Amino acid sequence: MKRNNNFTLVELLVSIGIIVILAAILVPVVSSAIGKAEVAKAKTGITTLVNAIKQYESTYHKLPLPDGYEENDIIGDGDSSDTSYKRYKWLIELLQGQETLSNSSTFGTQAKKNPRKMQFLDIQGNNPGEFLDPWDNNYRIILDKNYKSKLIKPEIPGVTDSNWKEEDSKKVLYYDIVVWSIGPDGEFKAGKNKSDRTDDSNEDNIYSFNTGWDKNAGHVVQR
């Protein structure tokens, strides 16, 4: 008897069912892998930015501080109308060695801040003054204006000072450069209250120092 090589309706439904099951298994795995790759890329970006700032400091014996920068100011917050955001664009252009700085009249001229026009930050596919994390947000930066290799009572969203050392009754973080990403959700909650630090929006933040997430404290600095 001649065999029928066509799919029967039952066989077709079984095949579709198998495909659906495999897709249900594979989609979360693929999504997780993509998410981990983006986090790894963000960490690389943070390291790149920290190293660029350190190279600038090594070259000019000072940090690339924008004019008007105050202790523990955050560079990179807000939108294009905010001073913090404009400072970030200025800083990235400075590190890129651009000849013309869009905010030079506000934060310091190229000749004053990078007279050798050296390129400390070599990033492909970015516009002048643009260096974004994998989720298209600015990185955030705090610099040690006092040149003491420490930040005194910095307010870093999501990070608790519970295990920081104290000097003169003030909590101290022993870094002169701190960079972070607000993570895949593109959100964060600022403030030093426990409810602010432990807000869900801060859990995915990524920092230039190692942390462990504690739902009762927020990000805890790990040595």
SEBALUM-589945 format. One record per residue (C-alpha): x negated, y negated, z negated; chain. Coordinates in pm, whole numbers. Each point is the difference from the previous one (the first is absolute). Example, Ala and Ser with C-alpha at 12.3 -4.5 7.8 and 13.67 -1.06 7.14 Angstrom:
2
TIPA      xx      yy      zz  chain
TIPA   -1230     450    -780      A
TIPA    -137    -344      66      A
end
This chain:
223
TIPA      xx      yy      zz  chain
TIPA       0       0       0      A
TIPA    -130    -343      96      A
TIPA    -101    -209    -306      A
TIPA     148    -350     -41      A
TIPA    -292    -242     -51      A
TIPA     221    -293     -94      A
TIPA      37    -118    -360      A
TIPA     325      93    -164      A
TIPA     176    -267    -202      A
TIPA     -97     176    -324      A
TIPA    -367      15     100      A
TIPA       8    -368      96      A
TIPA     153    -100    -334      A
TIPA    -257     211    -187      A
TIPA    -284    -168     193      A
TIPA     138    -346     -76      A
TIPA      38      95    -366      A
TIPA    -364     111     -17      A
TIPA    -115    -326     161      A
TIPA     206    -204    -248      A
TIPA    -146     193    -294      A
TIPA    -357     -43     127      A
TIPA      60    -372      55      A
TIPA     135     -35    -354      A
TIPA    -317     163    -131      A
TIPA    -248    -183     222      A
TIPA     135    -357      -7      A
TIPA     -69     -55    -372      A
TIPA    -345     158      39      A
TIPA     -87    -224     294      A
TIPA     142    -308    -175      A
TIPA    -204      80    -310      A
TIPA    -316      41     208      A
TIPA      61    -334     174      A
TIPA      64    -166    -336      A
TIPA    -326     134    -144      A
TIPA    -190    -113     308      A
TIPA     140    -353     -38      A
TIPA     -96     -11    -369      A
TIPA    -352     116      92      A
TIPA     -15    -273     266      A
TIPA     107    -259    -257      A
TIPA    -275     113    -237      A
TIPA    -251     -30     283      A
TIPA     127    -350      76      A
TIPA     -36     -99    -365      A
TIPA    -357     133     -11      A
TIPA     -82    -179     326      A
TIPA     128    -330    -138      A
TIPA    -184      37    -332      A
TIPA    -324      83     181      A
TIPA      40    -299     234      A
TIPA      43    -234    -298      A
TIPA    -304     156    -171      A
TIPA    -207     -42     316      A
TIPA     102    -366      17      A
TIPA     -98     -42    -366      A
TIPA    -335     170      63      A
TIPA     -68    -230     294      A
TIPA     107    -332    -150      A
TIPA     -39      80    -372      A
TIPA     358    -103     -68      A
TIPA     347     139      50      A
TIPA     213    -123     294      A
TIPA     226    -209    -220      A
TIPA     244    -232     176      A
TIPA       3    -362    -117      A
TIPA     244     -43    -286      A
TIPA     -21     362    -112      A
TIPA      77      38    -370      A
TIPA     -80     286    -235      A
TIPA     202     314      79      A
TIPA     179    -155     297      A
TIPA     129     270     235      A
TIPA     -96     -38     366      A
TIPA     245     153     247      A
TIPA     338     -29    -173      A
TIPA     314    -150     147      A
TIPA      81     -93     358      A
TIPA    -163    -226     256      A
TIPA     116    -315    -179      A
TIPA    -166      89    -332      A
TIPA    -347    -122    -101      A
TIPA     -98     353    -105      A
TIPA      87     134     345      A
TIPA    -187    -281     177      A
TIPA    -304      61    -217      A
TIPA       2     363     111      A
TIPA      -2     -99     367      A
TIPA    -281    -245     -70      A
TIPA    -203     265    -188      A
TIPA      40     264     272      A
TIPA    -102    -250     268      A
TIPA    -299     -97    -210      A
TIPA    -111     362     -36      A
TIPA      57      57     372      A
TIPA    -246    -279      77      A
TIPA     252    -200     200      A
TIPA    -121    -339     121      A
TIPA     332    -171     -57      A
TIPA     197      52    -319      A
TIPA     371     -78      17      A
TIPA       3    -119    -362      A
TIPA    -346    -153     -16      A
TIPA     128    -345     -94      A
TIPA     170     147    -307      A
TIPA    -232     272    -126      A
TIPA    -349     -88     128      A
TIPA    -165     -27     339      A
TIPA    -184     283     175      A
TIPA    -324    -198      -9      A
TIPA      36     -36    -374      A
TIPA     101     357     -82      A
TIPA    -164     209     272      A
TIPA    -257    -223     171      A
TIPA    -176     297     166      A
TIPA     330     112     154      A
TIPA     -77     356    -108      A
TIPA     253     276      56      A
TIPA      53     186    -326      A
TIPA     333     149     100      A
TIPA       3     179     336      A
TIPA     354     119      63      A
TIPA     139     105     337      A
TIPA     349     -82     124      A
TIPA      63    -283    -243      A
TIPA      60    -365      75      A
TIPA    -224    -262    -163      A
TIPA      89     -24    -367      A
TIPA     200     323       7      A
TIPA     -89     312    -194      A
TIPA     307     200     -97      A
TIPA      59     324    -185      A
TIPA     166     293     186      A
TIPA     342    -144     -87      A
TIPA     -77    -342     152      A
TIPA     -47    -187    -327      A
TIPA    -291    -211    -118      A
TIPA    -233     154    -251      A
TIPA      -9    -188    -331      A
TIPA    -324    -133    -145      A
TIPA    -126    -144    -329      A
TIPA    -357    -132     -26      A
TIPA    -215     -78    -304      A
TIPA     -23    -377      24      A
TIPA    -214     -16    -316      A
TIPA    -269     241     128      A
TIPA      -1     208    -318      A
TIPA      69     336     170      A
TIPA     333      22    -176      A
TIPA     354    -126      22      A
TIPA     158    -134    -318      A
TIPA     368      85     -36      A
TIPA      73      37     371      A
TIPA     361      74      83      A
TIPA      -4     280     257      A
TIPA     349     129      85      A
TIPA      62     346    -140      A
TIPA    -328      26    -196      A
TIPA       3      27    -379      A
TIPA    -282    -140    -214      A
TIPA      61     261    -271      A
TIPA    -346     159      37      A
TIPA    -199    -312      89      A
TIPA    -272    -123    -234      A
TIPA      43    -321    -197      A
TIPA    -229    -301     -20      A
TIPA      95    -286    -230      A
TIPA     345     156     -38      A
TIPA      51      -6     377      A
TIPA      45     304     221      A
TIPA    -278      28     259      A
TIPA     -22     193     327      A
TIPA    -364      57      99      A
TIPA      20     -68     373      A
TIPA     -95    -314     190      A
TIPA     206      96     306      A
TIPA     341     167     -13      A
TIPA     195      89     315      A
TIPA     328     185      28      A
TIPA     285      95     233      A
TIPA     365     -17    -103      A
TIPA      45     341     160      A
TIPA     239     170     245      A
TIPA     315    -157    -144      A
TIPA    -135    -352      58      A
TIPA     129    -104    -341      A
TIPA    -138     -74    -345      A
TIPA     110    -143    -333      A
TIPA    -226    -260    -159      A
TIPA     -20     -69    -373      A
TIPA    -167     145    -309      A
TIPA     312     122    -173      A
TIPA      33     377     -19      A
TIPA     313      -3     215      A
TIPA    -189    -193     269      A
TIPA    -307     225      -1      A
TIPA     200     321       9      A
TIPA     243    -112     268      A
TIPA      33     264     273      A
TIPA    -118    -248     263      A
TIPA    -347       0    -159      A
TIPA     -55     376      -6      A
TIPA    -131      16     357      A
TIPA    -239    -295     -36      A
TIPA    -359      83      97      A
TIPA    -295    -167    -173      A
TIPA    -374     -40      53      A
TIPA     -51     177    -333      A
TIPA     129     343    -100      A
TIPA     331      13    -183      A
TIPA     242     258    -128      A
TIPA     373     -69       2      A
TIPA     171      21    -338      A
TIPA     376     -54      18      A
TIPA     -13    -138    -355      A
TIPA    -289    -241      55      A
TIPA     -56     -59     371      A
TIPA    -334      47     176      A
TIPA    -272      81    -252      A
TIPA    -360     -74     100      A
TIPA    -212     316      13      A
TIPA    -376     -17     -48      A
end
